[in-house]
Amino acid sequence: AEAPQVAANGETKLANVASAFEKAAGEGKNVEFIKIVHVDTSEGEAGTRIFREVETTSKATSKAPDAPAPVKTVSTTAYEVIDAGKPISRAEAEEMAKARGGKLLTIDSADEAKFIGENLFGTLGAYDSDESVAEAQGDTAKAAQQEVLNGQLSKNGAWLGKDSTAGAVANADAIIRNGNGTDLPKGYKAYDFSGDKLSRFVIEIENYKAPMTLNGKPVVDGQIIEKADFDKLVWNSDHNMGGKITYVAVQSGEANAANVEGAEQKTLTVTESPAVTHPTAPASNPAQNQQQGGAGTPEVQDNKAPTGGEGHKGDQQADKGGNKAGDPPKGGEHGTDGGNHKADTPQNSTTGSDANKGNGNPGGQGAAAGGSTGGAGAQGGSKPQEGGSDSKAGGTTQDAGSQSQGQTPPSKPAGSDPQAGSPSGKPVAPGGQPSDAPSQPAGTPEAQTGGAVNQPAQPPVKAAPSYEANKSVNVAHDETNAKIGKEVFEGTNSANKPEAVKATGFAAGALKVDGNVITDGALIKAADFDKVTWDASKGEGGTFKFTPVQANGDALQGATEQTITINEAPAPVVNAEPKLGVYPTEAVKFDVAHDALKGALTKDSQTSPFAGTNAEKAPDAVKIVSVQGPDGENTHANIMTLGDGGSARNLTAGQFIDKADFSKVQWDASVDHGSGTYKVQFVPVTSDHQEIAGAQTQTFTVKEAAEQPNYSGTTFSAEAEHNGDATFGKAMFDGSDAAKAPMFIRITEISPSNAEAGDHRVLHLVGDHAQDLKVDDSHPENTVLSAAQFENLRWDASHNGGGSFKFTALDGDMKPIDSSVVHTVTVTEKDAPLAINPQSLFGASEGQGPLTISAKSLAAYTPAEPSSNLLDD
């Protein structure tokens, strides 16, 4: 099946995984159940994204007796070292972290520091200099040590957000390890990097949500998916850049269900594509969605703020018996449903970190701002979510006399808008304004009183601008700040340019204003038209749309939506051709010792045979075609594996190896006690394990050395019956150590004694491959015996009196282990049976009959009684 593609953010239905699941056991086999073995969103090597459970307790929403008690919740925070593939500035790293739904790592506690020190590895290297900049004496020494530090950080370090732990280096913005799992103690070091760029950064994703869901619930490793649900899986891209789904067909829905016969684990690679626009499919009913609140889930994308102290919607009650203000006008009610806001969008906040702060009145609408907070009326007041601009946790309150029935309700509390400075809750680009209504500066009569006020006059409506049809912009490949050009937004007549435009329909993180990422629906003012840029690293080209509007975001009569196409230049020619790999004309050869334990299959401890000779052109993955022993047959299981311990995967024909795992393939020569040349064949495939047209099958070999058999204590002799055969037995040639038994021997010389004249059989084989053995130096293969034939070797003494033969031990390639070591086997023939001639005993006589010797007579004759007569009876 085609690899699944998903939108760059939000949830996408994995429509085409069903066909892959249905073929998981091979063509023609019915698959009713699929076990999800593992879902991995690591961007580097598999399993490098790590997770930490974090317990938090909510703040009290009010001091009132009936206020909800603080609630303990457990969330997940994800971390990973991301390799940007090129040096990037810290600002670029921040943007890349935001595009993944996270931020640069901020170490806030000793517990988090301990977790990071023990678990964060990936591509993060170690600092191997002992002296710190602070310890260096004198400005010159400090500058020199800072250069050493910067070099270490550039080579092995990563961008960091902040280290707030006790004793941390001031202004630390880079992190590096002081041990990579083998060095002790494990841990990290944070430093103030004075250079410009690093090639890595550490991302921290709080409130991490499962990347794959079924019916709104997270899919976990080991979960069984029934056939009816194969096409109902959903991928959430907000906290990842894609990932891999490893699965296998099983026989039932039981947790311990066996695999379907012939089924092996397979992997689907999920990739983001700008061609997939969000949303492509509804994920689930938001009210039932177990992922509620995660960045990019429908709750946040439909702009619902996190649950706080939710007020009574529109029920702004005064004290008991007082007047009810009733439902406020549209846009004036505030519970947890805020405006269009994504958690990581920069805010125009004047009051701190809370996304809902930012009204010009930092004190919020408390008593000082005109909204009274007296008397019993506090119990019925509107409660915006926790952390709003009201300095009291309970939010805005009114007493019985602050508003009479039928009056215009007071304006919204400053903290109730999820988008700072935006009465409508709609997003605002840097320097822009909300799109629904003019903003009200703090201190105006509307902000200070609960009474009705006159609205300011609306600006005059301006005529709609005109635009060139099918407009496109060319950008360089992977350019992160490609200028769009103000003329794109101004239109064909700059004198009639719009006061603002509303941008929509672009991949997350792709469009920026003055270097800051904007979100879908953001307002771009005319003054910022020349500051709009495109980040081509977020996809291969793409499009975005904009609609001319008035300065306040209101619709502009006659304006129409425009679509701009981004034409991204292709990647450099070095990467233009398919990744087929560059391989030597002669197969790579690996030499291993006899029965060597598991070790990596790399040349010079670096190059994998699967990667080829050019690292930039190495294939994204390979498929194993065959793994054969010296005899041309499939090898013993687990001789070539990927991974360690119980999770090691046996690499046989049909298995795939991803590029990240090339150097992790291992060879275990001890599993079969063999020797000789083993042959491995593979073919390059795409990252999603599809065939590549023109890809050639490649071969490498592993030559396992053989050791001389252990013949200590072995007697090389045999006895033949008179005119009969001598047998030898397999043990004679195997020796006393089975692990060193030869795979073959060669008979090098046959020497019968007292041989009769003529060409008679001497040494020969019996059984299915019976043949006479004759030494012929021009055809040495004629006298090669496999280990299975050792017990079928015979010596025929019918035309000789015994003799001897010589042999040498061979390896699995039928080559002498040591041609100078030759062993001789001696064969003796038993004497013929004793024949008694009566004439020789008695001489000739008449009437001579046969000589009879009874058992008793034989028993009566002993060496102790030499005079005993055999004929006594």
SVG drawing of the C-alpha trace seen along z (x, -y; Angstrom):
<svg xmlns="http://www.w3.org/2000/svg" viewBox="-36 -58 89 156">
<polyline fill="none" stroke="black" stroke-width="0.4" points="0.0,0.0 1.1,-3.6 2.7,-5.2 0.2,-7.3 0.4,-11.1 -1.0,-13.5 -1.6,-17.2 1.2,-19.1 -1.0,-19.8 -4.2,-18.6 -5.8,-15.2 -5.8,-13.2 -7.7,-10.0 -5.3,-7.2 -7.5,-6.1 -5.0,-3.9 -3.7,-1.8 -6.6,0.6 -5.2,2.1 -1.8,2.5 -3.3,4.2 -5.4,6.5 -2.3,7.7 -0.2,8.1 0.0,11.9 0.5,12.0 -1.7,12.0 -4.9,14.2 -4.8,14.5 -7.7,13.1 -6.6,10.8 -9.2,10.0 -7.0,8.6 -3.9,6.4 -1.7,5.9 0.0,2.5 3.5,3.4 4.9,-0.1 4.2,-3.7 7.3,-5.8 7.5,-9.5 11.2,-9.9 12.8,-12.1 16.3,-10.6 17.0,-7.0 14.1,-4.9 13.2,-5.3 15.1,-8.6 11.9,-10.5 11.6,-10.1 8.6,-10.6 8.2,-11.8 5.0,-11.7 4.3,-15.0 1.9,-15.5 0.4,-18.9 -2.2,-20.4 -4.6,-23.1 -4.9,-26.4 -7.9,-27.3 -10.5,-29.0 -12.0,-31.1 -11.9,-31.6 -15.7,-31.1 -16.9,-28.2 -18.4,-26.4 -15.4,-26.8 -14.1,-23.6 -11.1,-22.0 -7.7,-21.9 -7.4,-18.9 -4.3,-16.7 -3.7,-15.7 -1.0,-13.6 0.3,-14.7 3.1,-13.5 6.0,-15.6 8.1,-14.5 11.7,-15.4 14.0,-14.7 17.3,-15.9 16.4,-17.1 19.1,-17.2 18.3,-20.1 20.6,-18.8 22.4,-22.1 23.6,-24.9 20.7,-27.0 20.4,-30.1 18.6,-29.9 15.6,-31.8 15.3,-29.3 15.5,-26.5 12.6,-28.1 10.5,-28.3 11.3,-24.6 10.3,-23.6 7.0,-25.6 6.2,-24.0 6.4,-20.6 4.0,-21.7 6.6,-22.3 9.3,-24.7 13.1,-24.6 13.8,-22.5 13.4,-24.5 14.7,-22.6 12.6,-23.8 13.3,-21.4 15.8,-19.0 13.5,-16.1 13.4,-17.2 17.2,-17.8 17.8,-14.2 15.4,-12.7 17.2,-14.7 20.6,-13.7 19.8,-10.0 17.7,-9.6 18.4,-12.3 20.8,-10.8 20.0,-10.7 22.6,-12.6 23.7,-14.7 27.4,-14.3 29.7,-14.6 31.9,-17.5 35.4,-16.1 37.1,-19.2 37.4,-19.4 38.1,-23.0 35.2,-25.5 35.2,-29.0 34.5,-30.3 37.6,-28.5 40.0,-29.9 42.2,-32.6 42.4,-35.9 40.6,-37.3 42.8,-35.6 42.5,-32.2 38.7,-32.7 38.4,-33.7 40.5,-30.7 38.5,-28.3 35.3,-29.8 36.5,-29.0 37.1,-25.4 33.6,-25.3 32.0,-26.8 33.8,-24.2 32.6,-21.4 29.0,-22.7 29.1,-23.2 30.3,-19.6 28.2,-17.8 25.8,-20.2 22.2,-21.5 20.2,-24.6 18.5,-24.8 15.7,-27.1 16.7,-27.7 18.2,-25.9 16.5,-27.2 18.0,-24.7 20.1,-25.7 23.7,-26.4 23.0,-26.5 25.2,-28.7 23.6,-32.1 22.1,-32.6 22.7,-29.0 21.3,-28.4 23.1,-25.2 23.2,-21.7 25.8,-18.9 26.3,-15.5 29.0,-14.6 28.5,-10.9 26.8,-9.0 25.6,-5.9 29.1,-4.4 30.8,-7.2 29.8,-7.8 28.2,-9.7 25.5,-10.3 24.2,-13.8 24.2,-17.0 26.0,-20.3 24.4,-23.6 26.5,-26.5 26.2,-30.0 27.1,-29.5 28.6,-32.7 28.6,-31.4 25.9,-31.9 24.6,-28.5 24.3,-24.9 23.0,-22.0 20.8,-20.5 18.1,-21.6 16.2,-19.9 12.5,-20.0 10.1,-19.8 6.5,-19.1 4.2,-19.5 0.8,-17.8 2.0,-15.4 -0.8,-13.6 -0.7,-10.1 0.0,-10.4 -2.6,-7.8 -6.1,-7.4 -9.1,-5.2 -12.6,-6.6 -10.9,-9.5 -8.9,-7.2 -5.1,-6.8 -3.8,-3.7 -1.2,-2.0 1.5,0.5 0.1,4.0 -3.4,2.9 -5.5,5.2 -7.3,3.5 -10.3,5.3 -10.9,5.3 -14.0,3.1 -11.8,0.4 -8.8,0.6 -10.0,-2.5 -10.9,-4.5 -7.4,-5.3 -6.5,-8.9 -3.1,-10.6 -2.4,-13.8 0.5,-15.7 0.6,-18.5 3.4,-17.0 5.4,-15.3 6.7,-15.4 5.3,-12.0 6.4,-8.6 6.4,-4.9 3.7,-2.3 5.0,1.3 2.3,3.9 1.6,7.6 -1.4,9.8 -2.7,11.9 -5.3,14.7 -7.7,13.1 -8.5,10.1 -6.9,11.6 -3.9,9.8 -1.7,12.9 -3.0,13.8 -0.5,15.7 0.6,14.3 -1.2,15.4 0.9,18.1 3.5,16.6 2.9,13.1 5.9,11.0 6.2,7.5 5.8,4.7 6.3,1.0 4.4,-1.9 6.0,-5.3 3.7,-8.3 4.9,-11.5 3.6,-15.0 2.6,-16.6 1.6,-20.2 -0.8,-18.6 -2.9,-17.3 -5.0,-20.2 -6.5,-20.2 -8.9,-18.8 -9.1,-15.9 -11.4,-14.0 -13.2,-14.6 -11.2,-12.9 -14.1,-12.3 -16.8,-14.0 -14.9,-16.7 -17.0,-16.1 -15.8,-12.5 -12.2,-13.1 -9.8,-11.7 -7.2,-14.0 -9.1,-17.1 -6.9,-20.1 -3.9,-19.0 -2.3,-21.4 -3.8,-20.8 -6.8,-18.7 -10.2,-20.0 -10.7,-21.6 -7.7,-23.9 -8.1,-24.3 -11.7,-25.3 -10.3,-27.6 -11.4,-26.3 -9.1,-27.4 -8.1,-24.9 -10.7,-24.2 -10.4,-26.5 -13.1,-27.9 -16.0,-27.9 -18.6,-30.5 -22.4,-30.3 -22.8,-31.1 -24.6,-34.4 -26.1,-34.1 -24.5,-37.1 -26.6,-37.0 -26.6,-39.8 -27.2,-39.1 -30.2,-37.0 -33.3,-38.6 -31.5,-41.0 -32.0,-41.5 -30.4,-39.0 -28.6,-40.7 -29.6,-37.8 -27.6,-36.5 -25.1,-39.0 -25.0,-39.8 -23.1,-37.5 -19.5,-37.5 -20.0,-38.7 -20.3,-35.4 -17.3,-33.7 -16.7,-30.2 -13.9,-28.0 -14.8,-28.6 -12.4,-31.3 -11.4,-32.5 -9.2,-31.2 -5.9,-30.6 -3.2,-27.9 -1.3,-27.4 2.1,-28.3 1.2,-31.4 3.1,-34.5 0.7,-36.8 0.5,-40.6 0.5,-40.2 1.2,-43.1 0.9,-41.0 3.1,-38.0 2.9,-34.4 -0.8,-33.7 -2.1,-33.5 -5.3,-35.2 -3.7,-38.3 -2.8,-41.3 -5.6,-43.8 -4.2,-47.3 -5.6,-47.1 -3.1,-44.8 -5.3,-44.9 -8.2,-43.4 -11.8,-44.4 -11.7,-44.4 -13.0,-47.3 -10.4,-49.6 -11.4,-49.1 -15.0,-49.9 -16.5,-46.4 -17.5,-46.4 -16.9,-43.3 -19.0,-43.9 -21.6,-42.1 -23.3,-38.8 -23.2,-39.4 -19.8,-37.8 -21.3,-34.4 -23.1,-34.8 -20.5,-36.6 -19.1,-35.4 -16.0,-33.3 -13.5,-33.4 -10.9,-30.7 -8.2,-30.6 -5.4,-33.0 -7.5,-35.7 -6.8,-39.4 -9.0,-39.8 -6.6,-39.9 -9.0,-37.7 -9.2,-34.0 -12.9,-34.1 -13.0,-36.6 -15.4,-39.5 -18.2,-40.1 -21.0,-42.6 -23.1,-43.7 -26.8,-44.0 -26.8,-47.6 -24.1,-47.6 -26.4,-46.7 -30.1,-46.9 -32.3,-44.7 -32.4,-45.7 -29.1,-47.6 -26.3,-46.8 -24.2,-44.2 -20.6,-45.3 -17.8,-44.6 -15.9,-41.3 -13.5,-40.8 -10.0,-41.4 -9.0,-37.9 -11.8,-36.1 -10.5,-36.4 -8.1,-33.6 -6.4,-35.9 -4.9,-39.0 -6.1,-42.2 -8.7,-40.6 -12.3,-41.1 -13.6,-38.5 -11.0,-35.9 -9.6,-35.8 -5.8,-35.5 -3.7,-38.6 -0.5,-38.6 2.4,-40.5 1.5,-44.2 -2.0,-43.3 -5.6,-43.8 -8.4,-41.4 -10.8,-40.8 -14.2,-41.3 -14.3,-44.7 -12.0,-47.6 -10.0,-47.1 -10.9,-49.1 -8.0,-50.6 -7.9,-50.2 -9.5,-53.1 -12.2,-53.9 -15.7,-54.4 -16.7,-50.9 -13.8,-49.3 -14.5,-51.1 -18.2,-51.1 -21.1,-48.6 -23.3,-51.0 -24.0,-51.4 -21.6,-53.5 -21.6,-54.8 -19.5,-52.8 -16.8,-54.7 -17.6,-55.4 -16.4,-52.8 -13.7,-53.8 -14.8,-54.4 -15.1,-51.4 -12.3,-51.2 -12.7,-49.8 -11.4,-46.3 -7.9,-45.9 -7.2,-44.0 -4.8,-41.1 -2.9,-39.2 -4.6,-35.8 -2.7,-32.6 0.1,-34.5 3.1,-32.4 6.3,-33.1 9.6,-31.3 11.7,-30.4 15.0,-28.6 15.1,-25.0 14.5,-24.8 15.0,-28.5 13.6,-29.4 12.9,-33.1 12.0,-33.5 10.5,-36.9 7.0,-36.9 7.1,-40.6 4.6,-43.3 3.3,-43.6 1.7,-40.1 -0.7,-41.7 -0.9,-45.2 -2.2,-44.0 -1.7,-45.4 -2.4,-49.0 -0.5,-50.0 -2.6,-53.1 -5.6,-50.9 -3.8,-48.4 -5.8,-47.0 -5.3,-48.1 -4.9,-44.5 -5.3,-40.9 -6.4,-37.8 -4.1,-34.8 -5.4,-31.2 -4.7,-27.7 -1.0,-27.2 1.0,-24.5 1.9,-25.1 5.0,-27.2 5.3,-28.0 4.2,-31.7 5.9,-34.3 5.6,-38.0 8.8,-39.8 10.3,-36.4 7.5,-35.3 5.3,-32.3 1.6,-33.2 -1.4,-31.0 -4.2,-30.3 -6.6,-33.3 -4.1,-35.8 -4.4,-39.5 -1.5,-41.1 -1.5,-44.9 -0.3,-46.8 2.7,-48.1 3.9,-44.5 3.3,-43.4 7.1,-43.6 7.9,-41.5 6.0,-38.4 8.3,-35.4 7.9,-31.7 9.7,-28.8 10.3,-26.3 11.7,-23.7 8.2,-22.9 7.4,-21.2 8.1,-20.9 6.4,-24.1 2.8,-24.7 0.1,-27.4 -1.5,-30.0 -4.6,-32.1 -5.4,-35.6 -8.5,-37.9 -8.2,-41.7 -10.0,-43.2 -10.4,-46.5 -7.8,-47.6 -10.0,-46.3 -10.5,-42.9 -14.0,-43.6 -14.9,-42.4 -14.0,-44.6 -16.8,-45.0 -15.9,-43.3 -12.8,-41.7 -12.2,-38.1 -9.9,-35.3 -6.6,-35.0 -4.4,-31.9 -0.6,-32.2 1.4,-29.2 4.9,-28.7 7.3,-27.2 10.2,-25.7 13.4,-25.0 14.5,-21.4 17.1,-20.0 20.7,-20.2 21.6,-17.7 23.6,-15.6 20.3,-14.5 18.2,-14.6 18.6,-11.0 16.8,-8.2 18.7,-6.9 20.0,-3.7 23.3,-3.8 26.8,-3.6 28.4,-0.2 31.8,1.2 31.9,3.5 33.4,6.2 31.4,7.4 32.4,6.2 34.0,9.0 33.9,9.3 36.2,11.7 35.2,13.1 36.8,15.5 35.4,19.0 32.3,19.0 32.8,15.3 30.1,13.8 27.7,11.2 29.3,8.1 28.4,5.2 28.7,5.6 30.7,2.4 33.9,1.7 36.5,-0.2 33.9,-0.5 32.0,-3.1 30.7,-2.0 27.8,0.4 27.6,2.6 24.0,1.5 25.0,-2.2 27.5,-1.9 30.5,-4.1 28.7,-7.5 26.9,-8.4 24.9,-11.2 23.5,-8.7 22.8,-5.9 19.4,-4.4 16.7,-5.2 16.1,-1.5 17.0,1.9 15.2,5.2 17.0,8.5 16.9,10.9 18.7,13.8 21.1,14.9 22.9,18.1 25.6,20.3 28.6,21.8 26.5,24.6 24.1,22.2 21.2,23.0 19.4,20.6 21.4,20.0 20.7,20.9 18.2,18.5 19.6,15.4 22.9,15.5 22.2,11.9 20.0,9.8 18.9,6.2 18.7,5.2 19.7,6.9 18.2,9.4 14.6,10.5 13.8,7.6 16.4,8.7 14.9,9.2 16.0,12.2 17.0,10.8 16.0,13.2 14.7,12.9 11.9,10.3 13.0,8.3 13.5,4.5 16.3,2.4 15.9,-1.4 18.9,-3.7 19.0,-4.7 19.6,-1.0 22.2,-0.1 25.1,-0.3 23.1,1.7 23.0,5.0 25.0,7.7 26.4,11.1 26.6,14.0 29.0,16.7 28.5,18.9 25.0,20.0 25.9,22.7 29.6,23.8 30.1,23.4 32.9,21.9 33.4,20.7 31.8,17.9 28.3,16.7 26.5,14.6 24.0,11.8 22.0,10.2 19.8,7.1 18.2,4.4 17.6,0.7 14.0,-0.4 12.3,-3.7 11.8,-4.9 8.3,-3.4 9.8,-0.1 8.5,-0.3 10.5,1.0 12.7,-1.4 12.8,-1.1 16.3,-0.2 17.6,0.8 20.2,3.5 20.6,6.4 23.8,6.0 25.9,8.6 28.4,8.8 30.1,11.8 31.1,12.9 34.0,15.3 34.1,17.2 37.5,18.8 37.7,22.5 39.9,24.0 41.8,27.2 39.8,30.1 40.8,31.3 42.2,34.8 44.0,35.2 43.2,38.7 41.9,39.8 43.2,43.2 43.5,43.2 43.2,46.9 40.6,49.5 40.5,53.3 38.9,55.1 37.5,58.5 39.4,61.0 38.5,60.1 35.9,57.8 35.3,54.1 36.7,51.7 34.5,48.9 35.7,45.7 32.8,43.7 32.1,40.0 33.7,39.4 37.1,40.2 37.0,37.2 35.0,34.9 37.5,35.0 36.7,34.4 35.3,30.8 32.1,30.6 32.5,26.9 35.7,27.4 34.6,30.4 35.5,30.0 32.7,29.4 34.7,31.4 37.8,33.6 39.9,34.5 41.5,37.9 45.0,37.1 46.6,40.5 45.4,44.2 48.1,46.9 46.9,50.6 49.5,53.2 50.0,56.6 47.6,55.5 46.7,58.0 47.4,57.2 44.7,55.4 42.4,52.3 40.5,53.3 38.3,51.2 40.0,50.1 38.5,47.0 34.9,46.3 31.6,44.8 28.3,46.7 24.8,45.4 22.9,43.0 26.1,41.6 28.1,44.9 31.3,44.5 34.9,45.7 37.5,43.1 40.6,42.7 43.1,39.9 43.5,37.7 45.6,34.5 44.0,33.0 40.6,33.5 41.0,33.1 37.3,32.7 36.8,36.4 37.9,37.3 36.2,34.6 33.8,35.9 31.2,33.8 30.6,34.3 27.4,36.3 29.5,38.8 32.1,39.5 30.2,42.5 29.7,44.0 33.4,44.4 34.7,48.0 38.0,49.9 37.6,53.1 40.3,55.6 39.2,58.3 42.2,57.7 44.7,56.4 46.1,56.9 45.0,53.5 47.0,50.4 46.6,46.7 45.1,43.4 45.8,39.8 43.4,36.8 43.3,33.1 40.5,31.1 38.7,28.5 36.5,25.4 33.0,24.7 34.5,23.5 36.2,26.8 39.6,25.1 42.3,26.7 42.3,25.2 46.0,25.9 47.3,27.9 50.5,28.7 48.5,30.7 47.8,34.2 46.5,37.2 47.2,40.9 44.6,43.7 46.0,47.2 43.9,50.3 44.8,53.8 43.1,57.0 42.3,59.9 44.0,63.3 42.1,65.9 40.3,68.6 42.4,71.6 42.0,74.6 43.0,78.1 44.1,80.7 43.7,84.4 46.6,85.6 48.9,83.2 48.0,84.7 47.8,88.5 49.1,89.1 47.1,90.8 45.1,93.9 42.3,95.9 38.8,95.1 39.7,91.7 36.7,89.7 36.0,86.1 37.8,84.8 35.4,84.0 36.3,81.7 33.8,81.4 33.4,78.4 34.4,80.6 37.6,81.6 38.5,77.9 37.6,77.1 39.9,79.9 42.9,78.4 44.5,75.6 47.9,74.1 48.2,75.5 47.8,79.0 49.9,79.1 49.7,82.9 45.9,83.0 44.8,84.8 42.2,83.1 41.1,86.6 40.5,88.0 36.9,88.3"/>
</svg>
